[in-house]
Amino acid sequence: MSAAPESTFHLDLPTPPVNLPAQPTTEGAGDRALLRNQLRVVQDMLEDLEEQTAMGRRHTMEKVIVVLRYQIGRGLFRAGPRNEDILSHLVDQLAHEASRPLPELREFRDRAEPLVALLMATT
């Protein structure tokens, strides 16, 4: 007799992935270059989601969410406080989809890809 898989899922990751700096630094060309590079990596991760196993997809979705939350929190995007709140809300929607027992890949990508493109345009 096998145990039923646990249906709860937590997105509480303590450290940002993709070798992000531990502390935000002052805004500068290096910060923006790092940000653009990380957003390109996120774009690649989103493109590869379909080829991954269910566990791999969930892990990738978590990483995407953590990177986006971290970068939005740094305030390097050319957006005012209201727009940063909207960006955070959009990431919360991604987190909600990713936290479902069987996250819908298309739904996640359809929301994440335009968000990442928008963030790329505002760096």
Backbone as a ProteinNet text record, in pm:
[ID]
protein_1_A
[PRIMARY]
MSAAPESTFHLDLPTPPVNLPAQPTTEGAGDRALLRNQLRVVQDMLEDLEEQTAMGRRHTMEKVIVVLRYQIGRGLFRAGPRNEDILSHLVDQLAHEASRPLPELREFRDRAEPLVALLMATT
[TERTIARY]
84.7	0	89.6	66.6	152.1	82.9	162.9	110.1	68.7	-35.5	-81.7	16.4	42.3	134.4	75.1	160.6	115.9	68.8	-44.9	-104	-68.3	-2	34.2	172.2	192.8	318.2	353.7	476.9	520.1	626.3	616.4	714.4	805.6	832.5	911.8	1059	1125.1	1266.2	1349.1	1446.7	1519.1	1619.7	1679.3	1782.2	1746.9	1776.3	1746.7	1838.8	1785.3	1867.4	1948.1	2017.6	2092.5	2201.4	2262.4	2376.1	2349.4	2236.9	2205.9	2286.6	2321.8	2394.2	2307.2	2368.6	2294.3	2228.3	2292.6	2238.4	2223.7	2113.5	2100.1	2211.1	2258.7	2362.9	2303.1	2382.2	2331.9	2309.2	2213.4	2177.5	2295.1	2326.9	2434.7	2430	2523.2	2526.8	2546.9	2629.8	2653.3	2528	2450.3	2325.2	2226.8	2215.5	2121.2	2166.1	2295.7	2346.1	2318	2339.1	2309	2160.3	2077.6	1933.2	1891.6	1941.4	1907.1	1952.6	2069.9	2119.6	2028.9	1988.9	1902	1764.9	1714.1	1585.7	1597.8	1712.2	1734.3	1736.9	1799.2	1802	1659.8	1579.9	1440.8	1364.5	1387.1	1322.1	1358.8	1485.9	1529.7	1463.8	1452.5	1389.8	1243.5	1174.6	1034.8	1020	1113.2	1108.7	1129.5	1208.2	1240.2	1138.7	1039	944.1	875.6	838.2	762	839.5	969.5	1053.2	1086.9	1042.9	1079.8	973.2	1015.5	920.9	833.2	729.9	641.7	719.6	808.3	889.3	985.5	1044.1	1133.2	1060.3	938.2	857.3	830.1	789.9	759	883.5	996.8	1122.1	1156.1	1141.3	1169.8	1073.4	946.4	848.4	885.4	927.1	969.5	1085.7	1184.5	1301.8	1263.3	1176.7	1131.5	1064.4	978.1	906.2	1002.4	1097.9	1192.8	1277	1323.8	1403.8	1320.2	1197.6	1113.4	1081.6	1048	1019.1	1141.3	1253.8	1377.3	1407.2	1400.2	1436.1	1334.8	1208	1108	1130.6	1166.3	1194	1315	1408.1	1528.1	1496.1	1387.6	1347.6	1431.9	1492	1574.4	1492.9	1367	1285.2	1237.9	1218.4	1170.1	1018.7	977.3	835	815.9	704	673.2	624.7	600.8	556.2	426.3	331.7	204.8	230.6	313.8	343.5	422.7	508.4	580.6	483.9	380.3	276.7	203.7	175.8	109.4	200.4	328.3	423.3	426.6	429	429.8	302.6	190.1	64.1	68.2	125.9	137.5	224.4	330.5	415.3	338.5	256.6	173.3	78.5	26.3	-60	18.1	142.2	226.6	249.3	275.4	298.7	174.1	58.3	-66.3	-79.8	-52	-61	40.8	161.1	266.7	237	159.9	132.5	19	-50	-158.2	-100.4	-179.4	-128.3	-77.9	-147	-102.8	-103.5	3.9	5.6	-10	-83.8	-106.9	9.5	86.3	205.8	172.2	73.1	37.5	-5.8	-84.8	-131	-11.1	81.7	199.6	281.9	309.6	390.8	321	189.7	114.6	116.4	133.9	144.8	289.9	380.9	520.5	594.1	573.7	650.7	626.2	499.5	481.3	535.3	527.1	580.4	731.2	800.1	945.6	981.3	905.9	931.3	911.6	809.2	785.3	900.4	946.5	1057.9	1185.8	1207.1	1324.6	1317.4	1196.9	1181.2	1197.1	1184.2	1193.5	1328	1426.3	1558.5	1649.9
-116.6	0	123.4	212.5	330.5	451.1	543.4	665.7	760.4	835	933.1	1049.4	1103	1217.3	1338.3	1414.1	1531.6	1637	1698.8	1791.7	1936.9	1966.4	2105	2132	2255.3	2294.9	2433.4	2453.2	2581.5	2640.7	2769.8	2839.8	2925.6	2880.7	2956.7	2918.4	2976.7	2948.3	3058.8	3025.2	3126.7	3207.4	3150.7	3224.1	3231	3343	3355.5	3265.9	3207.2	3121.6	3202.6	3134.6	3191.4	3286.8	3255.8	3332.7	3482.1	3518.1	3658.2	3708.9	3838.2	3891.2	3886	3866	3853.2	3984.9	4096.9	4227	4313.6	4387.7	4478.7	4582.5	4617	4718.6	4844.3	4950.4	5073.2	5052.1	5125.3	5111.6	5154	5076.1	5108.4	5019.7	5043.4	4966.7	4818.3	4784	4644.2	4574.9	4646	4589.7	4564.6	4658.5	4644.1	4532.6	4520.4	4412.5	4276.5	4266	4142.2	4111.1	4211.1	4194	4144.7	4208.3	4165.3	4021.9	3987.4	3851.1	3751.5	3783.7	3693.5	3680.2	3787.8	3779.3	3693.4	3699.2	3610.9	3464.6	3438.7	3302.2	3256.9	3345.2	3311.9	3281	3359.5	3331.6	3191.7	3156.6	3022.8	2914.2	2940.6	2843.4	2821.4	2929.7	2918.3	2840.2	2859.4	2787.1	2637.7	2600.1	2459.2	2386.8	2456.4	2394.5	2271.4	2279.3	2171.3	2040.1	2047.9	1928.8	1864.2	1923.8	1875.5	1783.6	1707.3	1624.7	1715.8	1661	1740.3	1802.2	1724.5	1777.1	1885.4	1864.6	1964.3	2093.5	2081.9	2201	2279.3	2208.2	2275.6	2347.6	2279.8	2339.5	2464.2	2455.2	2569.8	2684	2652.8	2756.6	2828.2	2752.7	2811.7	2907	2863.6	2947.9	3075.6	3064.1	3181.9	3280	3230.7	3316.2	3385.2	3311.6	3370.5	3478.4	3452.9	3553	3677.9	3660.5	3776.5	3856	3788.2	3859	3936.2	3871.5	3935.8	4060	4046.1	4158.2	4271.4	4239.8	4345.4	4417.8	4344.2	4404	4495.8	4471.8	4556.4	4694.5	4707.8	4839.9	4892.2	4805.4	4851.3	4877.5	4839.2	4861.5	5005.5	5055.3	5193	5193.2	5177.4	5172.6	5242.2	5306.6	5373.2	5272.2	5318.4	5228.5	5154.7	5223.8	5158.6	5046.2	5072.3	4970	4854.2	4882.7	4774.7	4687	4748	4669.1	4579	4631.5	4552	4437.7	4466.3	4361.3	4252.5	4293.3	4195.6	4111.4	4175.1	4101.9	3999.3	4035.8	3941.8	3821.4	3846.3	3736.1	3650.3	3712.6	3636.2	3543.3	3589.4	3504.2	3385.2	3408.5	3298.1	3198.5	3251.2	3163.9	3082.1	3143.2	3069.8	2953.6	2979.3	2871.7	2762.2	2800.9	2703.1	2621.4	2676.5	2606.2	2505.5	2505.8	2409.4	2268.1	2167.1	2029.6	1987.3	2029.9	2004.7	2137	2214.1	2345.3	2330.7	2422.8	2424.4	2496.5	2421.7	2475.6	2593.2	2577.6	2683.5	2810.1	2795	2910.2	2984.4	2909.5	2970	3045.1	2978.4	3042.4	3160.8	3151.2	3261.5	3386.2	3368.3	3483.7	3527.5	3431	3462.8	3525.7	3474.8	3525.3	3674.3	3722	3866.3	3949.8	3896.9	3968.2	3985.2	3878.6	3885.5	3980.8	3975.3	4067.7	4211.6	4238	4372	4417.6	4329	4363.2	4388.3	4310.7	4333.5	4473.2	4514.2	4644.1	4760.4	4734.6	4843	4846.2	4770.4	4774.7	4869.3
0	0	0	-94.7	-104.9	-44.3	0.5	60.1	-51.2	-28.3	-126.5	-130.5	-250	-257.6	-186.9	-125.4	-52.4	-151.2	-125	-219.6	-191.8	-83.1	-55.9	-112	-148.5	-210.9	-161.6	-120.9	-68.6	-159.5	-185.3	-267.5	-180.2	-61.9	33	18.3	-82.1	-104.1	-40.6	41.2	116.2	35.7	-66.4	-139.8	-287.4	-351.5	-492.6	-576.3	-684.3	-770.2	-870.5	-956.8	-1068.9	-1021	-909.6	-858	-846.5	-787.7	-766	-647.4	-646.9	-531.4	-407.3	-292.1	-166.8	-126.9	-151.2	-115	-239.8	-251.1	-363.7	-360.7	-476.1	-486.1	-544.9	-549.5	-608.6	-756.5	-808.8	-949	-1036.1	-1134.9	-1225.3	-1347.1	-1437.8	-1562.3	-1534.5	-1435.5	-1402.3	-1351.6	-1269.4	-1217.7	-1330.7	-1420.3	-1532.2	-1626	-1648	-1733.4	-1670.1	-1539.7	-1467.9	-1477.3	-1458.9	-1466.7	-1605.5	-1710.9	-1847.2	-1871.5	-1823.5	-1838.6	-1766.6	-1645.9	-1570.6	-1636.7	-1693.8	-1763.6	-1890.2	-1956.6	-2073.1	-2028.2	-1915.6	-1861.5	-1829.1	-1771.5	-1740.3	-1869	-1974.1	-2102.5	-2152.3	-2141.6	-2183.1	-2097.9	-1968.8	-1879.7	-1918.1	-1953.9	-1994	-2124.7	-2215.9	-2342.9	-2322.6	-2222.7	-2198.7	-2109.7	-2059	-1966.7	-2025.9	-2150.7	-2212.3	-2218.6	-2225.5	-2238.8	-2104.9	-1995.4	-1862.7	-1805.3	-1707	-1631.5	-1545.5	-1486.7	-1400.5	-1284.7	-1223.8	-1112.6	-1162.2	-1279.1	-1336.7	-1367.8	-1418.4	-1447.4	-1320.3	-1217.4	-1090.5	-1037.2	-1043.3	-996.2	-1078.8	-1209.2	-1295.4	-1267.8	-1250	-1218.3	-1088.3	-988.3	-861.2	-882.6	-959.9	-984.4	-1057	-1156.9	-1231.1	-1136	-1050.2	-956.3	-860.2	-808.8	-713.6	-781.3	-902.1	-972.9	-998.7	-1046.6	-1076.2	-950.1	-842.1	-715.9	-667.6	-672.6	-626.1	-709	-839.6	-925.9	-918.6	-908	-892	-760.1	-656.6	-526.6	-525.5	-615.9	-623.3	-677.6	-750.9	-801	-915.2	-994.4	-1106.7	-1233.8	-1232.4	-1350.8	-1353.8	-1472.2	-1488.3	-1470.7	-1348.2	-1313.5	-1180.2	-1165.2	-1038.8	-936.1	-813.9	-707	-741.7	-804.4	-841.1	-940.8	-1040.8	-1140.8	-1079.6	-983.8	-915.9	-837.3	-780.3	-712.4	-811.5	-929.7	-1033.5	-1077.6	-1095.7	-1133.2	-1026.1	-901.2	-791.5	-792.5	-822.1	-830.1	-943.9	-1056.3	-1168.8	-1130.5	-1056.3	-1009.8	-909.5	-826.5	-733.4	-808.9	-921.6	-1003.7	-1058.6	-1098.9	-1144.5	-1030.9	-912.7	-797	-764.9	-779.2	-754.9	-852.7	-979.1	-1079	-1048.7	-1014.9	-986.8	-861.9	-769.7	-644.3	-656.8	-767.8	-787.5	-792.5	-753.1	-756.2	-894.8	-998.4	-1135.8	-1210.5	-1199.8	-1264.9	-1417	-1473	-1616.9	-1684.1	-1760.9	-1825.4	-1915.6	-1999.1	-2094.3	-2021.5	-1916.5	-1838.4	-1777.7	-1721	-1659.6	-1764.9	-1875.6	-1980.3	-2043.8	-2064.2	-2124.8	-2037.5	-1908.4	-1818.6	-1799.5	-1791.3	-1760.3	-1878.1	-1997.8	-2112.9	-2139.4	-2142.8	-2163.4	-2047.6	-1926.1	-1810.8	-1822.7	-1859.9	-1874.8	-1989.2	-2099.1	-2211.1	-2168.5	-2088.3	-2036.5	-1947.8	-1861.7	-1773.7	-1852.8	-1957.9	-2043.5	-2106.8	-2146.2	-2210.2	-2112.3	-1983.9	-1885.1	-1813.6	-1861.4	-1798.1	-1871.7
[MASK]
+++++++++++++++++++++++++++++++++++++++++++++++++++++++++++++++++++++++++++++++++++++++++++++++++++++++++++++++++++++++++++

